[in-house]
Amino acid sequence: MNDIDYINELFNEFLRNRLKTDKARKAYRRELNKFSNFIGKDYFDATFEDCNLFINHLKNKAKKKHLSLATVERIYSTLFSVFNFLEEHLACICNHFKQIEKPHVSRNVSPEKIISWNEVDKILFVLKKGNIRDYAIFLLIFTSGLTSNELVNLKWSQFIKDESENLGIIFKEKNGNRYVKVHPDTWELLLKYRNVLGLVSDDSYVFLNNRGNKISSRRVRGIFKEVCEKAGLERNYTPRDLRHSLAAITLKKGATASLVKEQLGWSNSRIAEWYLYTIQQLEENAIDYLNFKLK
C-alpha cells in the first residue's frame, strides 16, 4: 500500500468510526472533494495558505449572501475534524485549520424573531375569520412548539390523555418516547376541525391539503406568510419563529430550561442560553400586564 492509499484508508476509518450515518459520511466526502477541487490538489497536500484561502473564500460568499455563515462554520468544523484525525496518525500531515480562526455564528435568538402579543391578536383576528385548519395549525405550533416536520406528519392516533386528563402528543424517537403537552383550548379547536373533516380514522394525518393528502411544510410556511400579510404585520413570521416565541416567553415566565427542552424536543437544555439575550429584551414588557387567554 502506497502513502496515498494509506491516507485514504485512514480517512475511511475516520468516517466509519466517527460518523454514525451514511448521510453524514457522504457529506464529509462531499466537503473534502470541494476543498480539493478549490485548491487544485489532493486534500492531504494542502498548505496553510490553501486552507486560509478556502475559508476566506467561504466567508466572502457568506458576505455576499450566497452562503450562510452557519454553513461556513459547519464546513470549517468538518475539515478541522478530518485533518485533526489525520494529524494524530501521520507525522507528514498538519492540521493547518488550528491556525485559522473558526467562523463563529451567534446563536442568540433575536427579539425580532419573537412574536408580540399585539401581533398574535392581529393574526388570531385574521385566522378566526378564515380556515379552521389554518387556525388550528397556528395555535398548535404556538402553544405546543411543534416543528414543521412534526406538524405535517402528525396523526390523530398520537394524541393521548393521562390519568389526570392532561392532553398531549406522543412522539416515538430513537431514545424513547417524547411527550408534548397540548393546551385545552387548542385541543377544542382541533376537535372542531376534525368534525369539519368528517369521518377520519385515528391513523390518518391531522392536517390535510385540499386534495385530502397530508399538508406539506412548504404550504404551512405559505399559510403563515399569507396570514401575516393579511394581518398587516411588518414581517412575515415562520413556524420556527413561533417556536422561538414559545421558548422565549415560557422561559421568561419562569419555566425551567429542562421543561422547555422536553416540550420542544431540544437535544440539550443549554440551548436555553441562546434565548437569554431575547429574554432580557422582554423584561418589563407591556405584555406582562395582559391577561391573555386563547378563547
C-alpha positions in Angstrom: 0.0 0.0 0.0 1.5 3.4 -1.0 1.2 6.6 1.1 -1.9 7.9 -0.8 -3.7 4.6 -0.3 -2.8 4.6 3.4 -4.1 8.2 3.8 -7.3 7.4 2.1 -7.7 4.3 4.2 -7.2 6.4 7.3 -9.9 8.8 6.1 -12.3 5.9 5.6 -11.5 4.7 9.1 -12.4 8.2 10.4 -15.7 8.0 8.5 -16.6 4.6 9.9 -15.6 5.2 13.5 -16.6 8.8 14.0 -19.8 9.2 12.0 -23.0 7.2 12.6 -24.9 7.5 9.3 -24.2 7.1 5.6 -25.7 10.6 5.1 -23.1 12.2 7.4 -20.2 10.2 5.7 -21.3 11.4 2.2 -21.5 15.0 3.5 -17.9 14.8 4.8 -16.7 13.3 1.5 -18.5 16.0 -0.4 -16.9 18.8 1.6 -13.5 17.3 1.3 -13.9 16.9 -2.5 -15.0 20.6 -2.8 -11.9 21.6 -0.8 -9.6 19.6 -3.0 -11.2 21.0 -6.2 -10.8 24.5 -4.9 -7.1 24.2 -4.1 -6.4 22.1 -7.2 -4.6 19.3 -5.4 -5.2 16.4 -3.1 -6.6 17.5 0.3 -3.6 15.9 2.2 -1.2 18.1 0.3 -2.9 21.3 1.5 -0.7 24.1 2.9 -1.7 26.8 5.4 -2.2 29.2 2.5 -4.6 26.8 0.8 -6.7 26.3 4.0 -6.7 30.0 4.8 -7.6 31.0 1.2 -10.5 28.4 1.2 -12.0 29.6 4.5 -11.8 33.3 3.3 -13.4 32.3 0.1 -16.4 30.8 2.0 -16.5 33.9 4.3 -16.7 36.2 1.2 -19.6 34.0 -0.2 -21.4 34.5 3.2 -20.9 38.3 3.0 -22.5 38.3 -0.5 -25.4 36.2 0.9 -24.5 33.3 -1.4 -23.9 31.1 1.7 -24.9 31.3 5.3 -22.2 31.9 8.0 -23.6 28.8 9.8 -22.7 26.7 6.7 -19.2 28.2 6.7 -18.8 27.3 10.3 -20.0 23.7 9.6 -17.6 23.3 6.7 -14.7 24.6 8.8 -15.6 22.1 11.6 -15.8 19.3 9.1 -12.4 19.9 7.6 -10.9 20.6 11.1 -12.0 17.3 12.4 -10.7 15.3 9.4 -7.3 16.9 9.4 -7.1 16.6 13.2 -7.6 12.9 12.9 -5.0 12.5 10.1 -2.5 14.6 12.0 -2.8 12.3 15.0 -1.9 9.3 12.9 0.5 10.8 10.4 3.5 12.9 11.0 3.5 14.2 7.5 0.1 15.8 7.7 -0.5 19.1 9.6 -3.9 20.4 10.7 -3.5 24.0 9.4 -7.0 24.9 10.4 -5.8 25.1 14.0 -4.1 28.4 12.9 -7.2 29.8 11.3 -9.9 31.4 13.4 -13.1 29.5 13.4 -16.0 31.3 11.8 -18.5 32.0 14.6 -22.2 32.3 14.3 -24.1 34.0 17.2 -26.9 31.7 18.3 -28.6 34.3 20.4 -32.2 34.5 19.2 -33.0 38.0 18.0 -36.1 39.7 19.6 -37.2 40.3 16.0 -38.0 36.6 15.8 -40.3 36.7 18.8 -43.9 37.4 18.0 -45.5 40.0 20.2 -49.0 39.6 21.9 -50.2 42.6 19.7 -49.1 40.7 16.6 -50.7 37.5 18.0 -54.0 39.4 18.4 -53.8 40.6 14.8 -53.1 37.1 13.5 -55.9 35.5 15.5 -58.3 38.1 14.2 -57.5 37.0 10.6 -57.5 33.3 11.4 -60.8 33.3 13.2 -62.5 34.6 10.0 -60.7 32.1 7.8 -59.9 28.4 7.5 -60.3 26.5 10.8 -57.4 24.2 9.7 -55.0 27.1 9.4 -56.2 28.4 12.8 -55.5 25.1 14.4 -52.1 24.8 12.8 -51.1 28.2 14.2 -52.3 27.5 17.7 -50.8 24.1 17.9 -47.3 25.4 16.9 -47.6 28.5 19.1 -48.8 26.6 22.2 -47.1 23.3 21.8 -43.9 24.2 19.9 -44.1 21.5 17.2 -41.6 21.6 14.3 -42.9 21.8 10.8 -41.9 18.2 10.2 -43.7 17.0 13.4 -46.8 19.0 12.4 -47.2 17.7 8.8 -46.6 14.1 9.9 -48.9 14.3 12.9 -51.6 11.6 13.2 -54.7 11.6 15.3 -53.5 8.4 17.0 -50.6 10.3 18.6 -53.0 12.4 20.8 -53.2 10.9 24.3 -54.7 11.7 27.8 -53.1 10.8 31.1 -54.8 9.8 34.3 -55.3 13.5 35.2 -56.9 14.2 31.9 -53.9 16.2 30.6 -53.8 16.2 26.9 -50.6 15.5 24.9 -49.0 14.2 21.8 -46.6 11.2 21.8 -43.6 11.2 19.5 -41.6 7.9 19.2 -37.9 8.7 19.0 -34.7 6.7 19.0 -34.0 7.3 22.6 -37.6 6.6 23.7 -40.9 8.4 23.7 -41.3 12.2 24.0 -44.5 13.7 25.2 -45.7 17.2 24.2 -48.4 18.8 26.2 -51.4 20.3 24.3 -53.3 23.4 25.5 -57.0 22.6 26.2 -58.2 25.4 24.0 -56.1 24.2 21.2 -57.5 20.7 21.6 -61.0 22.0 21.5 -60.2 23.7 18.2 -58.7 20.6 16.8 -61.8 18.6 17.6 -63.9 21.2 15.8 -61.6 20.9 12.8 -61.9 17.1 12.9 -65.7 17.4 12.8 -65.3 19.6 9.7 -63.3 16.8 8.1 -66.0 14.3 8.7 -65.2 10.6 9.3 -61.5 10.2 9.6 -59.5 7.3 11.1 -57.1 7.7 14.0 -54.4 6.6 11.7 -54.9 9.5 9.3 -52.8 12.6 9.2 -54.3 15.6 11.1 -53.7 18.4 8.7 -54.7 17.7 5.1 -54.5 19.8 1.9 -57.3 20.5 -0.4 -56.8 17.1 -2.1 -57.1 15.1 1.1 -53.4 14.4 1.4 -51.2 15.4 4.3 -50.2 19.1 4.1 -46.6 20.0 3.2 -44.2 22.1 5.2 -43.9 24.4 2.2 -47.7 25.0 2.3 -47.6 25.6 6.1 -44.9 28.3 5.5 -47.1 29.8 2.7 -50.1 29.9 5.1 -48.0 31.9 7.7 -46.8 34.3 5.0 -50.4 34.9 3.8 -51.8 35.4 7.3 -49.0 37.8 8.3 -49.6 39.9 5.2 -53.4 39.9 5.8 -52.8 41.0 9.4 -50.7 43.9 8.2 -47.5 42.8 10.1 -44.2 44.4 9.3 -42.5 41.0 8.8 -43.7 37.5 7.8 -43.2 35.0 10.7 -42.4 31.4 10.1 -43.3 28.2 12.1 -39.8 28.3 13.5 -40.4 31.9 14.8 -43.4 30.6 16.7 -41.1 28.0 18.4 -38.7 30.8 19.3 -41.6 32.8 20.7 -42.9 29.9 22.9 -39.4 29.2 24.2 -38.6 32.8 25.0 -41.9 33.6 26.6 -42.2 30.5 28.7 -38.5 30.8 29.9 -39.2 34.5 30.8 -42.3 33.5 32.7 -40.3 31.1 34.9 -40.3 27.7 33.1 -37.0 25.8 33.6 -34.7 25.1 30.7 -35.3 21.4 31.3 -39.1 21.7 31.0 -38.8 23.7 27.8 -36.3 21.2 26.4 -38.7 18.4 26.9 -41.6 20.3 25.3 -39.7 21.5 22.3 -37.6 18.4 21.8 -34.3 20.1 22.3 -31.2 17.9 22.4 -29.7 19.9 25.3 -31.0 22.3 28.0 -28.1 24.6 27.3 -29.9 25.7 24.1 -31.9 27.9 26.5 -28.8 30.1 26.7 -29.5 31.2 23.1 -32.6 32.9 24.4 -31.0 34.8 27.3 -30.5 37.9 25.2 -34.0 37.8 23.9 -35.4 37.3 27.4 -33.5 40.3 28.7 -35.1 42.4 26.0 -38.5 41.2 27.0 -38.2 42.3 30.7 -40.8 44.8 31.9 -42.6 44.5 28.7 -46.1 45.9 28.4 -47.5 42.4 27.6 -46.8 41.4 31.2 -49.9 43.4 32.1 -52.2 41.4 29.8 -54.3 38.6 31.0 -54.2 36.7 27.7 -56.3 33.6 27.0 -56.7 31.9 23.7 -60.5 31.8 23.9 
